[in-house]
Amino acid sequence: MTPDSWSKYAWLDGPSSNDDLMAGCLGVIPGVDAAWVRRSLGVEEGSCRQATVNEAWKLSESDFGNDHIQITAIGDAVVTYEPN
């Protein structure tokens, strides 16, 4: 990429009036249940709690937010979301 091609992303470096997330990683796993996903990811069951995406981001102890994952079942699939 040329230096000029990065200019369209300049808004990422500007000041923000809120803590809204700019990115995240979404996963959809069909045919499994949430307990299986938690076990597969090594989630400590005692650490689980309800949280919005913004609350999960604020709980993060990492600069990238990728030390928390949100997991929910929707129909016959499980959806995961990792704030970045």
C-alpha positions as CSV (number, residue, x, y, z in Angstrom):
1,M,0.0,0.0,0.0
2,T,1.1,3.5,-0.7
3,P,1.2,6.0,2.2
4,D,-1.7,7.9,0.6
5,S,-3.9,4.8,0.6
6,W,-3.9,4.8,4.4
7,S,-5.5,8.3,4.6
8,K,-9.0,6.8,4.4
9,Y,-8.3,5.3,7.8
10,A,-7.2,8.6,9.4
11,W,-10.5,8.7,11.4
12,L,-9.2,5.8,13.5
13,D,-6.5,8.0,14.9
14,G,-8.8,11.0,15.7
15,P,-10.4,11.8,19.0
16,S,-13.5,9.9,20.0
17,S,-16.4,11.2,22.1
18,N,-17.3,7.7,23.3
19,D,-15.9,4.2,23.9
20,D,-17.7,2.5,20.9
21,L,-15.8,-0.4,19.5
22,M,-14.3,-0.1,16.1
23,A,-13.8,-3.8,15.4
24,G,-14.4,-7.3,16.6
25,C,-14.2,-11.0,15.6
26,L,-17.4,-12.8,15.0
27,G,-17.7,-16.6,14.9
28,V,-20.7,-18.8,14.1
29,I,-20.5,-22.5,15.0
30,P,-23.5,-24.5,13.8
31,G,-24.7,-27.7,15.4
32,V,-23.0,-27.3,18.8
33,D,-24.1,-25.9,22.2
34,A,-22.6,-23.0,24.2
35,A,-21.2,-25.4,26.9
36,W,-19.2,-27.2,24.3
37,V,-17.8,-24.0,22.9
38,R,-16.9,-22.8,26.4
39,R,-15.1,-26.0,27.1
40,S,-13.3,-26.0,23.7
41,L,-12.1,-22.4,24.4
42,G,-11.0,-23.2,27.9
43,V,-13.4,-20.7,29.5
44,E,-13.4,-20.8,33.3
45,E,-17.1,-21.2,34.1
46,G,-16.7,-19.1,37.3
47,S,-15.7,-16.1,35.1
48,C,-18.9,-16.1,33.0
49,R,-21.2,-13.2,33.4
50,Q,-23.7,-11.2,31.3
51,A,-22.2,-8.1,29.5
52,T,-22.8,-5.9,26.6
53,V,-20.1,-5.6,24.0
54,N,-19.1,-2.2,25.4
55,E,-19.0,-3.7,29.0
56,A,-16.8,-6.6,27.8
57,W,-14.4,-4.1,26.1
58,K,-14.1,-2.1,29.4
59,L,-13.4,-5.4,31.3
60,S,-10.5,-6.2,29.1
61,E,-7.0,-6.1,30.5
62,S,-5.4,-6.2,27.1
63,D,-4.7,-3.3,24.8
64,F,-6.6,-5.1,22.0
65,G,-9.6,-6.5,24.0
66,N,-9.0,-10.0,22.9
67,D,-8.8,-11.5,26.4
68,H,-12.6,-11.7,26.6
69,I,-15.1,-13.6,24.4
70,Q,-18.8,-13.4,24.4
71,I,-20.8,-16.6,23.6
72,T,-24.5,-17.1,23.0
73,A,-26.7,-19.7,21.4
74,I,-29.0,-18.6,18.6
75,G,-31.1,-21.3,17.2
76,D,-29.0,-24.4,16.4
77,A,-25.7,-22.4,16.3
78,V,-23.5,-20.7,18.8
79,V,-22.2,-17.2,18.1
80,T,-19.0,-15.9,19.6
81,Y,-17.8,-12.3,19.6
82,E,-14.3,-11.1,20.6
83,P,-13.9,-7.3,20.9
84,N,-10.8,-5.9,19.2
